[in-house]
Every structure is written in structure tokens, then in C-alpha cells.
Amino acid sequence: MTMVAACLFKEGGVLISDSRATKDNNGKYAFSDTLQKILYIRKNIALSYAGDVQIAGDVAREVRLKVIGDDGLKEPSALAAKIPTIATLSYLKYVVIRGRPSAIYLLMAGVDSSGKACAWVFKSPTFKPIRIEKGFDVIGSGEVVAPYLEKSYKNIDDSHDNLKSKADALVVGLENELQRHGVNTVGGLFQVILLDPKGIRPLRYGFMDLDPLKSGNAKSMELIKGKWTQTNEATREKVELLDKT
């Protein structure tokens, strides 16, 4: 599982996901922190997910095909109305293939023609669109951060004067909260996008460990040529996250 969080602030929105893929092999779990979970749909819309990777990839492919050349789907609300049908078909296809249902949650965020950030959550099996109205929502195994968001959302919105600084504060707060809860199904650096009147744009961020008693440790995450890429700043080793679409 994973954590995906969307927060809508005065200046726009922030969409955050971890990078963890979890594989169940007869009850033994293997983890990899190299999965791309925030997916570009068009310049003003992104899709993220928690749960079944194959279904999510199938839905993203179909959504991208749907929006090509269709000016009627430029508005996030118009696309949000189409996703339940697209997602249900993909979901049922895999139920037939596997002989069992799988849990899948989608979170679509975008910027409408007025420049306002907006977001919806879709949950299997019905994928009924639920618009985020209260300012934020979180899906996945990292939903333990919801009480933190409930407590801190307004303070972050009021005490920072621009969208990037709000995103920075949100990243730090979510990282600390996940560590506090010992959530071992969430790992890797976050993928982060900002939603402002111009559309969606990735946020580059990272960390540096300055403890003199430890070896140097610094990593960063950024979107390079459409690929989320994690860089070890000490060795300059780059790891491209896997896009299952």
C-alpha cells in the first residue's frame, strides 16, 4: 500500500505520494521504493493511486487515451465524471482475470479554467467521485496521518505566504508523522506536485544528514523528462522510478 495526500490551500493545491511498491509473495512482503505514483494526464491534471498497481496502470492508460484530442475533457470536473466508467471496466477485467477483487483507490487533482485547484477521490468497487471539499484527504496505508492534517492544515495554510513553502511544511510534517507511527509500508522520498493557476508543476526537494558521526547522506527527488528520479547526492547515482502505465 501507499500514502497519497491532497491538500487544497488558498493559493492552490499540493499532491503528495510516497514511492513504495509492496509485493505479497505467499504472505511474505517485499518492498521497493521505486514506483512512480503521481502520473501526468495533461498539463492541468494528474492522477495518483493507492492499492493495485496493475489496475491503476490500466486506468491511467485509458484516461490518457480518453483525453487525447477531446477539448471537452480539459476541465477536471468533466474528466472526474468519466473516471468511474473507465475505472469500473478496468477493475472488473482484473476481477475476471484473477477470480477475486482487489482494492484500488484513485486520487485525481487538477486546475480548472478559472485557475482553481480541485481534487476527487475514487474508491473501488463503485469509484463514485468524491470531491475534496474540506481542504484535504489522504488514502492508502498512510492514512494514519489524517489526524495530523486535521490539526495542522489550517495553521500551514495561514502561516505560510506561498504555495511552495506550504508544500515544504507539509512534506516535513507528513514525514515526521509517518515515522512517529512507525508505518513500515510507506517508504522512499515523496513525489510532490503543486497545482497553481498555471497548471501542475513538480516540486524538487530532498534532505541532507549533517550528523558528523555518520557518513554523508543526501538524497533528492525531482521530475526529469517526465520521470520521477531519485538522486543520491553523495554518489550522484540516479534511480528512475518505475511507471507501470
ChimeraX attribute file (.defattr): number of C-alpha atoms within 10 A of each C-alpha:
attribute: neighborCount
match mode: 1-to-1
recipient: residues
	/A:1	22
	/A:2	23
	/A:3	28
	/A:4	28
	/A:5	24
	/A:6	27
	/A:7	27
	/A:8	25
	/A:9	23
	/A:10	14
	/A:11	19
	/A:12	22
	/A:13	28
	/A:14	30
	/A:15	31
	/A:16	24
	/A:17	29
	/A:18	27
	/A:19	25
	/A:20	24
	/A:21	24
	/A:22	18
	/A:23	13
	/A:24	9
	/A:25	8
	/A:26	6
	/A:27	7
	/A:28	7
	/A:29	10
	/A:30	11
	/A:31	15
	/A:32	14
	/A:33	18
	/A:34	21
	/A:35	20
	/A:36	24
	/A:37	31
	/A:38	26
	/A:39	20
	/A:40	17
	/A:41	19
	/A:42	16
	/A:43	13
	/A:44	23
	/A:45	23
	/A:46	25
	/A:47	22
	/A:48	24
	/A:49	29
	/A:50	26
	/A:51	21
	/A:52	17
	/A:53	19
	/A:54	15
	/A:55	26
	/A:56	24
	/A:57	18
	/A:58	19
	/A:59	24
	/A:60	25
	/A:61	14
	/A:62	16
	/A:63	18
	/A:64	13
	/A:65	12
	/A:66	16
	/A:67	15
	/A:68	12
	/A:69	9
	/A:70	9
	/A:71	8
	/A:72	10
	/A:73	17
	/A:74	20
	/A:75	16
	/A:76	22
	/A:77	19
	/A:78	12
	/A:79	18
	/A:80	22
	/A:81	13
	/A:82	14
	/A:83	22
	/A:84	20
	/A:85	14
	/A:86	17
	/A:87	28
	/A:88	18
	/A:89	15
	/A:90	18
	/A:91	25
	/A:92	17
	/A:93	15
	/A:94	16
	/A:95	14
	/A:96	10
	/A:97	9
	/A:98	10
	/A:99	10
	/A:100	9
	/A:101	16
	/A:102	15
	/A:103	13
	/A:104	23
	/A:105	21
	/A:106	25
	/A:107	27
	/A:108	26
	/A:109	32
	/A:110	34
	/A:111	26
	/A:112	20
	/A:113	14
	/A:114	8
	/A:115	16
	/A:116	19
	/A:117	27
	/A:118	23
	/A:119	28
	/A:120	21
	/A:121	22
	/A:122	22
	/A:123	20
	/A:124	17
	/A:125	16
	/A:126	12
	/A:127	19
	/A:128	18
	/A:129	20
	/A:130	13
	/A:131	17
	/A:132	18
	/A:133	11
	/A:134	9
	/A:135	18
	/A:136	19
	/A:137	23
	/A:138	23
	/A:139	26
	/A:140	20
	/A:141	17
	/A:142	24
	/A:143	18
	/A:144	17
	/A:145	22
	/A:146	18
	/A:147	11
	/A:148	14
	/A:149	23
	/A:150	14
	/A:151	10
	/A:152	14
	/A:153	19
	/A:154	12
	/A:155	12
	/A:156	19
	/A:157	22
	/A:158	12
	/A:159	10
	/A:160	14
	/A:161	12
	/A:162	14
	/A:163	20
	/A:164	17
	/A:165	14
	/A:166	23
	/A:167	25
	/A:168	16
	/A:169	15
	/A:170	21
	/A:171	20
	/A:172	10
	/A:173	16
	/A:174	21
	/A:175	16
	/A:176	13
	/A:177	19
	/A:178	20
	/A:179	12
	/A:180	10
	/A:181	11
	/A:182	10
	/A:183	15
	/A:184	12
	/A:185	20
	/A:186	26
	/A:187	21
	/A:188	16
	/A:189	23
	/A:190	31
	/A:191	26
	/A:192	26
	/A:193	24
	/A:194	26
	/A:195	28
	/A:196	22
	/A:197	18
	/A:198	13
	/A:199	20
	/A:200	24
	/A:201	17
	/A:202	19
	/A:203	20
	/A:204	17
	/A:205	17
	/A:206	16
	/A:207	12
	/A:208	12
	/A:209	11
	/A:210	11
	/A:211	9
	/A:212	7
	/A:213	6
	/A:214	8
	/A:215	10
	/A:216	13
	/A:217	14
	/A:218	16
	/A:219	19
	/A:220	17
	/A:221	25
	/A:222	22
	/A:223	18
	/A:224	12
	/A:225	7
	/A:226	10
	/A:227	16
	/A:228	27
	/A:229	21
	/A:230	28
	/A:231	18
	/A:232	15
	/A:233	16
	/A:234	12
	/A:235	11
	/A:236	11
	/A:237	10
	/A:238	14
	/A:239	14
	/A:240	17
	/A:241	19
	/A:242	16
	/A:243	15
	/A:244	16
	/A:245	17
